[in-house]
Amino acid sequence: MNIASLTTQTPVRPAASKPMKEVDFSYNPQDQVVLDPGTTRVKVGDDLSNGKIQLVGGLQPNLEGSYVYDRHDARFHGANAFAAVAKTQALFEEAYGQPIAWATGKPQLEVHADNGNVLNAFYSRDDGGLFFFHSTDPVTQRVVHGADSGEVTGHECGHAILDAIRPGYMSSWSGDAGGFHESFGDVVAMLVSLQDPRVLDKVAEQTGGDMKKPNMAAALGEELGITINHTAGKNATGGDYTRNAINHFTWKKPSSLPHTAPPEQLSTEPHSWSRLWTGAVYDVFSDMVQQNLAGQPNVAAAISQAANELLGMYGRLMKMAPKGSFTYKQMAAAFIQSDLELNQGKRAGQLSKAFAARKILEPKEFRADSSAPENSRTQSVFLSNDATHNFGVFAGARVETDVSDRFPQAAEDLKDRLAVLVAAGEIKYTEPGQKLTQQDLIKSNGAPYTGVVRWFDGEMTIERVKILS
């Protein structure tokens, strides 16, 4: 699959209308190490498409005509991945209140259930879909498939959803935009997981309604996280998960943080930095559950009600969120404003309190006027060596980012961010005329590069890589 520089995209054409019916699919909203697979019903056509999601390669149905398989059947991976992605897309569209058009330029988002041996999963805009892989756990010798986890598949679908609604974020070099993208995937995956009655019952049992107690909903991607730790030979993620919404991180000036750090510390690497935003949102969720319990004693129902409400809050947020680069402070202000204007301010106080406790906002600080229309524009800088920056082979490159009229970003901040990424080896250098494949944009550790050099009429530019894991 070739990832070339973006060209003008042709208009999106709706997928041809085909008969669809509800069919049973294998489905695990969680991970197999914490929950056995079950089933769910998905409206789908014979081509394994619901008009918005397409399973690449298709599946042979079982004798009953459904797509339910034993977990050891190779077809399970595709069935679970398709079902989980389709549910995530449908539930967020309902919360958002309108259909979304994929940023890939295609009417359908492709789902590749097993694309090879890599310890990762990712969304690629230029390749038009979600890519899941397998890897062998060196300790258990178990072959782990990312497609088997409803949380991993939901997270990657979250990237695609956010890219559809706010494509400018994938052109942004802002660490906060990257962190929010990762957090968005985590939060959406968690909330979709909590639509499942078995997950609700188990989380209710684990917490008794105190959501600050360890639970399977707060811990994302347990099986993948365990395999990452076994492969690294140490606790690289913080526990038996990839990330955990239960944390106590508070905002620190990004320039004071390293690009990478042990899991108990924040860094500016997007997956690490995302935990700050996720933790603040999870605090609000925990408070909502407690309030719901005051009105009725059923713990699972209280959690379900809070999860559904928070999903709706995220749908409203995306109607008012910044369109270009932003800081967590600006996104927090937009979240509060979306609740004030679109939800009668029902949760504005809780949002304000949570973001203040995390030091993202000052107490009672938020933007109170969103009446002016927001437009995004392109900002360019040229990377030049000076007393504080050494860009090495990247000196002289032009870098562009989308910025918002409401939320301007200083050019010097952009140079500072690029200097960090260059030093961390996050920019892929290429020669003029060099052909690139998807694999070229993936580092040896399985993670995508953040940026890549492109050449236009002899001018070196650095573009954001449109792949997120």
C-alpha positions as CSV (number, residue, x, y, z in Angstrom):
1,M,0.0,0.0,0.0
2,N,1.5,3.3,-1.1
3,I,1.3,6.4,1.1
4,A,2.1,9.2,-1.3
5,S,1.7,12.9,-0.6
6,L,-1.9,14.0,-0.5
7,T,-3.4,15.2,-3.8
8,T,-6.7,16.8,-4.5
9,Q,-9.4,14.3,-3.5
10,T,-12.3,13.4,-5.8
11,P,-15.8,14.0,-4.4
12,V,-17.1,11.4,-2.0
13,R,-19.7,9.3,-3.7
14,P,-22.3,7.4,-1.6
15,A,-21.9,3.7,-1.5
16,A,-24.5,1.9,-3.7
17,S,-27.6,0.9,-1.7
18,K,-27.6,-2.8,-1.0
19,P,-30.0,-4.9,1.0
20,M,-29.0,-5.2,4.6
21,K,-30.3,-7.3,7.5
22,E,-29.4,-7.8,11.1
23,V,-27.0,-10.7,11.6
24,D,-25.2,-12.1,14.7
25,F,-21.5,-11.5,14.9
26,S,-18.8,-12.6,17.3
27,Y,-18.1,-9.7,19.5
28,N,-15.9,-8.9,22.5
29,P,-16.4,-5.3,23.8
30,Q,-13.3,-5.9,26.0
31,D,-10.2,-8.1,25.9
32,Q,-10.1,-11.9,26.1
33,V,-7.9,-11.8,29.2
34,V,-10.8,-10.1,31.1
35,L,-14.0,-11.1,29.3
36,D,-15.0,-14.1,27.1
37,P,-16.3,-13.2,23.7
38,G,-20.0,-13.0,23.2
39,T,-22.2,-11.9,20.3
40,T,-23.9,-8.8,19.0
41,R,-26.3,-8.0,16.1
42,V,-25.1,-5.8,13.3
43,K,-27.0,-4.6,10.2
44,V,-24.9,-5.7,7.3
45,G,-25.1,-6.6,3.6
46,D,-23.8,-9.8,2.0
47,D,-20.6,-7.9,1.1
48,L,-19.7,-7.4,4.8
49,S,-20.5,-3.7,4.6
50,N,-23.0,-1.5,6.4
51,G,-22.5,1.3,3.9
52,K,-19.9,3.1,6.1
53,I,-17.7,0.2,7.2
54,Q,-16.2,-2.4,4.9
55,L,-14.4,-5.6,6.1
56,V,-11.6,-6.2,3.6
57,G,-11.4,-9.8,2.5
58,G,-14.9,-10.7,3.6
59,L,-15.9,-13.7,5.7
60,Q,-17.5,-17.0,5.0
61,P,-20.6,-17.3,7.2
62,N,-21.2,-20.3,9.4
63,L,-23.8,-23.0,8.7
64,E,-26.5,-20.9,10.4
65,G,-25.7,-17.9,8.1
66,S,-24.3,-15.8,10.9
67,Y,-20.7,-14.6,11.6
68,V,-20.3,-16.2,15.0
69,Y,-17.1,-18.3,15.4
70,D,-15.1,-20.0,18.1
71,R,-12.3,-17.6,19.3
72,H,-9.7,-20.0,17.9
73,D,-11.3,-19.8,14.4
74,A,-9.3,-17.5,12.1
75,R,-12.6,-15.9,11.0
76,F,-13.2,-14.6,14.6
77,H,-10.7,-11.7,14.0
78,G,-12.6,-10.2,11.1
79,A,-16.0,-10.7,12.7
80,N,-15.0,-9.0,16.0
81,A,-13.2,-6.2,14.2
82,F,-16.1,-5.4,11.9
83,A,-18.7,-5.6,14.6
84,A,-16.8,-3.4,17.0
85,V,-16.0,-0.8,14.5
86,A,-19.5,-0.7,13.1
87,K,-20.9,-0.3,16.6
88,T,-18.5,2.5,17.4
89,Q,-19.3,4.4,14.2
90,A,-23.0,4.0,14.7
91,L,-23.1,5.0,18.4
92,F,-20.9,8.1,17.8
93,E,-22.9,9.2,14.8
94,E,-26.0,9.0,17.0
95,A,-24.3,11.1,19.7
96,Y,-23.0,13.6,17.2
97,G,-26.5,13.9,15.7
98,Q,-25.5,13.7,12.0
99,P,-23.7,11.4,9.6
100,I,-19.9,11.8,9.2
101,A,-17.9,11.6,6.0
102,W,-14.6,9.9,6.3
103,A,-11.5,12.1,5.8
104,T,-10.1,9.2,3.6
105,G,-12.1,10.6,0.7
106,K,-13.9,7.2,0.4
107,P,-17.5,6.5,1.3
108,Q,-16.5,3.5,3.4
109,L,-13.8,3.0,6.1
110,E,-11.9,-0.2,5.4
111,V,-11.1,-2.7,8.2
112,H,-8.1,-4.9,7.8
113,A,-8.4,-7.5,10.5
114,D,-4.9,-9.0,10.2
115,N,-2.4,-7.1,8.2
116,G,0.8,-8.9,9.4
117,N,3.1,-9.4,12.4
118,V,3.4,-6.0,14.2
119,L,2.8,-5.2,17.8
120,N,0.5,-2.3,17.1
121,A,-2.7,-1.2,15.4
122,F,-3.4,2.1,13.6
123,Y,-5.6,4.3,11.5
124,S,-4.2,5.5,8.2
125,R,-6.0,8.3,6.4
126,D,-4.1,7.9,3.1
127,D,-4.6,4.1,3.0
128,G,-8.3,4.5,3.8
129,G,-8.8,2.5,6.8
130,L,-8.0,0.7,10.1
131,F,-5.1,-1.8,10.3
132,F,-4.9,-4.5,12.9
133,F,-2.0,-7.0,13.3
134,H,-0.9,-10.0,15.4
135,S,2.1,-10.6,17.5
136,T,3.3,-13.5,19.7
137,D,3.6,-12.9,23.5
138,P,7.2,-14.0,24.3
139,V,6.2,-15.1,27.8
140,T,2.8,-16.9,27.2
141,Q,3.6,-17.8,23.6
142,R,0.1,-16.8,22.8
143,V,-0.6,-15.1,19.4
144,V,-2.3,-11.9,20.2
145,H,-4.6,-10.2,17.7
146,G,-5.5,-6.5,18.0
147,A,-8.7,-7.2,16.1
148,D,-9.9,-9.4,18.9
149,S,-10.2,-6.5,21.3
150,G,-13.3,-4.3,21.2
151,E,-11.2,-1.6,23.0
152,V,-8.3,-1.6,20.5
153,T,-10.7,-1.6,17.5
154,G,-12.9,1.1,19.1
155,H,-9.8,3.2,19.8
156,E,-8.6,3.1,16.2
157,C,-12.2,3.8,15.0
158,G,-12.2,6.8,17.3
159,H,-9.2,8.2,15.4
160,A,-11.1,7.8,12.1
161,I,-14.2,9.5,13.6
162,L,-12.2,12.5,14.9
163,D,-10.3,12.8,11.7
164,A,-13.6,12.9,9.8
165,I,-15.0,15.7,12.0
166,R,-11.8,17.7,12.6
167,P,-9.3,16.8,9.8
168,G,-7.1,19.7,10.8
169,Y,-5.9,17.9,13.9
170,M,-3.9,15.4,11.8
171,S,-2.1,18.3,10.2
172,S,-1.3,19.9,13.5
173,W,2.1,19.6,15.2
174,S,0.6,20.6,18.6
175,G,1.4,18.1,21.3
176,D,-2.1,18.8,22.7
177,A,-3.8,18.0,19.4
178,G,-1.9,14.7,19.3
179,G,-2.7,13.9,22.9
180,F,-6.4,14.7,22.5
181,H,-6.6,12.4,19.4
182,E,-5.3,9.5,21.5
183,S,-7.5,10.4,24.4
184,F,-10.6,10.7,22.1
185,G,-10.0,7.1,21.0
186,D,-9.6,5.9,24.5
187,V,-12.7,7.6,25.8
188,V,-14.9,6.6,22.9
189,A,-13.7,3.0,23.2
190,M,-14.5,3.0,27.0
191,L,-18.0,4.4,26.5
192,V,-18.8,2.0,23.7
193,S,-17.6,-0.9,25.8
194,L,-20.0,0.3,28.6
195,Q,-23.0,-0.2,26.2
196,D,-22.6,-4.0,26.8
197,P,-24.6,-5.4,29.7
198,R,-21.9,-7.9,30.6
199,V,-19.3,-5.2,30.9
200,L,-21.7,-3.1,33.0
201,D,-22.4,-5.9,35.3
202,K,-18.7,-6.7,35.7
203,V,-17.7,-3.1,36.3
204,A,-20.5,-2.7,38.8
205,E,-19.2,-5.7,40.6
206,Q,-15.6,-4.5,40.5
207,T,-16.4,-0.9,41.7
208,G,-19.7,-1.0,43.6
209,G,-20.2,2.4,41.9
210,D,-16.9,3.9,43.1
211,M,-15.3,4.3,39.6
212,K,-11.9,5.2,41.1
213,K,-11.5,1.5,42.0
214,P,-9.7,-0.5,39.3
215,N,-12.0,-1.8,36.7
216,M,-12.0,-3.2,33.1
217,A,-13.6,-0.2,31.6
218,A,-11.0,2.2,32.9
219,A,-8.1,-0.1,31.8
220,L,-7.8,0.0,28.0
221,G,-6.4,-2.8,25.9
222,E,-5.3,-5.3,28.6
223,E,-4.2,-8.1,26.3
224,L,-2.1,-5.8,24.1
225,G,-0.7,-4.0,27.1
226,I,0.4,-7.3,28.7
227,T,2.1,-8.3,25.5
228,I,3.9,-5.0,25.2
229,N,5.3,-5.4,28.7
230,H,6.4,-8.9,28.1
231,T,8.1,-7.9,24.9
232,A,9.8,-5.0,26.5
233,G,10.8,-7.1,29.5
234,K,9.6,-4.5,31.9
235,N,6.5,-2.6,32.9
236,A,6.4,-0.2,30.0
237,T,2.7,0.8,30.2
238,G,2.0,1.2,33.9
239,G,0.2,-2.1,34.4
240,D,-1.7,-4.9,32.7
241,Y,-3.1,-2.5,30.1
242,T,-2.0,0.0,27.4
243,R,-3.4,3.0,29.4
244,N,-5.6,3.6,32.4
245,A,-8.2,6.3,32.8
246,I,-7.7,6.3,36.6
247,N,-4.7,8.5,37.2
248,H,-3.6,11.6,39.1
249,F,-1.7,13.5,36.4
250,T,-1.8,17.3,36.5
251,W,-0.8,19.8,33.8
252,K,2.8,20.7,33.4
253,K,4.3,23.1,30.9
254,P,5.1,20.7,28.0
255,S,8.6,22.3,27.4
256,S,9.5,21.1,31.0
257,L,8.7,17.5,30.1
258,P,10.7,14.9,28.2
259,H,9.5,13.4,25.0
260,T,9.5,9.9,26.6
261,A,9.3,8.9,30.2
262,P,8.5,5.9,32.5
263,P,4.8,5.1,32.7
264,E,4.4,6.7,36.1
265,Q,5.4,10.1,34.7
266,L,3.9,12.3,32.0
267,S,5.8,13.0,28.8
268,T,5.0,14.9,25.6
269,E,4.7,11.6,23.6
270,P,1.0,11.7,22.6
271,H,-0.1,8.4,24.2
272,S,1.5,9.5,27.5
273,W,0.2,13.1,27.3
274,S,-3.3,11.9,26.4
275,R,-3.7,10.4,29.9
276,L,-4.0,13.9,31.4
277,W,-7.1,14.7,29.4
278,T,-8.5,11.2,29.8
279,G,-8.0,11.4,33.6
280,A,-9.9,14.8,33.8
281,V,-12.8,13.4,31.7
282,Y,-12.9,10.2,33.8
283,D,-13.2,12.4,36.9
284,V,-16.3,13.9,35.5
285,F,-17.6,10.5,34.6
286,S,-17.0,9.2,38.2
287,D,-18.9,12.2,39.6
288,M,-21.8,11.5,37.3
289,V,-22.0,7.9,38.4
290,Q,-22.1,9.0,42.0
291,Q,-24.9,11.5,41.3
292,N,-26.9,8.8,39.5
293,L,-26.5,6.5,42.4
294,A,-28.2,9.1,44.7
295,G,-31.3,8.8,42.6
296,Q,-31.5,5.0,42.2
297,P,-29.5,2.1,43.7
298,N,-28.8,0.0,40.7
299,V,-25.0,0.4,40.1
300,A,-25.0,-1.0,36.6
301,A,-27.8,1.3,35.6
302,A,-26.1,4.3,37.1
303,I,-22.9,3.6,35.2
304,S,-24.8,3.0,32.0
305,Q,-26.7,6.3,32.4
306,A,-23.4,8.2,32.9
307,A,-21.7,6.5,30.0
308,N,-24.6,7.4,27.6
309,E,-24.7,11.0,28.9
310,L,-20.9,11.4,28.5
311,L,-21.0,10.1,24.9
312,G,-23.7,12.7,24.2
313,M,-21.4,15.4,25.8
314,Y,-18.6,14.4,23.5
315,G,-20.9,14.6,20.5
316,R,-21.8,18.2,21.5
317,L,-18.1,19.0,22.1
318,M,-17.2,18.1,18.6
319,K,-19.7,20.7,17.3
320,M,-17.8,23.5,19.0
321,A,-14.3,22.2,19.2
322,P,-11.4,24.1,17.7
323,K,-10.7,23.4,14.0
324,G,-6.9,23.8,14.0
325,S,-4.1,23.5,16.5
326,F,-5.1,24.1,20.1
327,T,-4.1,23.6,23.7
328,Y,-5.8,21.5,26.3
329,K,-6.9,24.7,28.0
330,Q,-8.6,25.8,24.8
331,M,-10.3,22.5,24.3
332,A,-11.5,22.5,28.0
333,A,-13.0,25.9,27.5
334,A,-14.8,24.6,24.4
335,F,-16.1,21.6,26.3
336,I,-17.6,23.8,29.0
337,Q,-19.0,26.2,26.4
338,S,-20.6,23.3,24.5
339,D,-22.3,22.3,27.7
340,L,-23.5,25.8,28.4
341,E,-24.9,26.4,25.0
342,L,-26.1,22.9,24.0
343,N,-26.9,21.3,27.3
344,Q,-28.3,24.1,29.4
345,G,-25.0,24.1,31.4
346,K,-26.0,20.8,33.2
347,R,-22.4,19.6,33.6
348,A,-20.5,22.9,33.1
349,G,-19.7,23.1,36.8
350,Q,-18.4,19.6,37.0
351,L,-16.3,20.1,33.9
352,S,-14.9,23.3,35.3
353,K,-14.0,21.7,38.6
354,A,-12.3,18.6,36.9
355,F,-10.2,20.7,34.6
356,A,-9.2,23.0,37.4
357,A,-8.2,20.1,39.6
358,R,-6.0,18.8,36.8
359,K,-4.5,22.4,36.4
360,I,-5.6,22.5,32.8
361,L,-7.8,25.5,33.7
362,E,-7.7,28.0,36.5
363,P,-10.8,27.8,38.8
364,K,-13.9,29.1,37.1
365,E,-11.8,30.0,34.0
366,F,-13.4,29.3,30.6
367,R,-14.2,31.1,27.3
368,A,-17.6,32.7,27.6
369,D,-18.3,33.9,24.1
370,S,-18.4,31.6,21.0
371,S,-20.6,33.9,18.9
372,A,-17.8,34.8,16.5
373,P,-17.4,32.3,13.7
374,E,-14.2,30.3,13.7
375,N,-12.0,29.8,10.7
376,S,-8.8,27.8,10.3
377,R,-5.9,28.9,8.2
378,T,-2.5,27.6,7.3
379,Q,0.6,28.8,9.1
380,S,4.1,28.2,7.7
381,V,7.5,28.3,9.3
382,F,11.0,27.6,7.9
383,L,13.3,25.6,10.2
384,S,16.6,27.4,10.6
385,N,19.4,26.7,13.0
386,D,20.0,29.3,15.7
387,A,21.2,29.6,19.2
388,T,18.4,27.4,20.6
389,H,17.6,25.1,17.6
390,N,19.6,22.6,15.7
391,F,17.6,20.9,13.0
392,G,20.5,19.1,11.3
393,V,19.6,17.7,7.9
394,F,16.1,19.2,8.3
395,A,17.4,22.8,8.4
396,G,15.7,24.8,5.6
397,A,12.5,22.7,5.6
398,R,9.2,24.4,5.4
399,V,6.5,23.2,7.9
400,E,2.8,24.0,7.8
401,T,0.1,23.5,10.3
402,D,-3.6,24.4,10.6
403,V,-4.3,27.1,13.2
404,S,-7.6,28.6,14.4
405,D,-8.4,32.3,14.3
406,R,-9.6,32.0,17.8
407,F,-6.7,30.0,19.0
408,P,-3.5,31.3,17.3
409,Q,-0.2,29.5,17.7
410,A,3.1,31.3,17.8
411,A,5.5,30.4,15.0
412,E,8.3,30.0,17.7
413,D,6.1,27.3,19.4
414,L,5.9,25.4,16.2
415,K,9.7,25.5,15.8
416,D,10.2,24.4,19.4
417,R,7.9,21.4,18.8
418,L,9.7,20.4,15.6
419,A,13.0,20.6,17.4
420,V,11.8,18.1,20.0
421,L,10.5,15.7,17.3
422,V,13.7,15.9,15.3
423,A,15.8,15.2,18.4
424,A,13.5,12.2,19.2
425,G,13.9,10.7,15.8
426,E,10.2,11.3,15.0
427,I,10.8,12.8,11.5
428,K,11.5,10.4,8.6
429,Y,14.1,11.9,6.2
430,T,13.7,11.1,2.5
431,E,15.6,12.0,-0.6
432,P,14.0,13.8,-3.6
433,G,12.0,11.3,-5.7
434,Q,12.1,8.6,-3.1
435,K,9.1,6.3,-3.2
436,L,7.5,5.5,0.1
437,T,5.3,2.6,1.2
438,Q,3.2,2.4,4.4
439,Q,5.9,0.3,5.9
440,D,8.5,3.1,5.4
441,L,6.5,5.3,7.6
442,I,6.5,2.9,10.5
443,K,9.5,2.8,12.9
444,S,11.2,-0.4,14.0
445,N,9.2,-0.4,17.2
446,G,5.9,-0.6,15.2
447,A,4.9,3.0,15.9
448,P,4.4,5.5,13.0
449,Y,6.7,8.4,12.5
450,T,5.2,11.8,13.4
451,G,6.4,13.6,10.2
452,V,8.0,12.8,6.9
453,V,10.1,14.9,4.4
454,R,8.5,15.5,1.1
455,W,10.1,17.4,-1.8
456,F,8.2,19.8,-4.1
457,D,10.1,21.5,-6.9
458,G,13.4,21.0,-5.0
459,E,12.0,22.5,-1.8
460,M,12.1,20.3,1.4
461,T,8.8,20.3,3.3
462,I,7.9,18.2,6.4
463,E,4.4,16.8,6.5
464,R,2.5,15.2,9.3
465,V,2.3,11.5,8.7
466,K,-1.5,10.7,8.5
467,I,-1.2,7.5,10.6
468,L,-2.2,7.3,14.2
469,S,-1.9,4.2,16.5
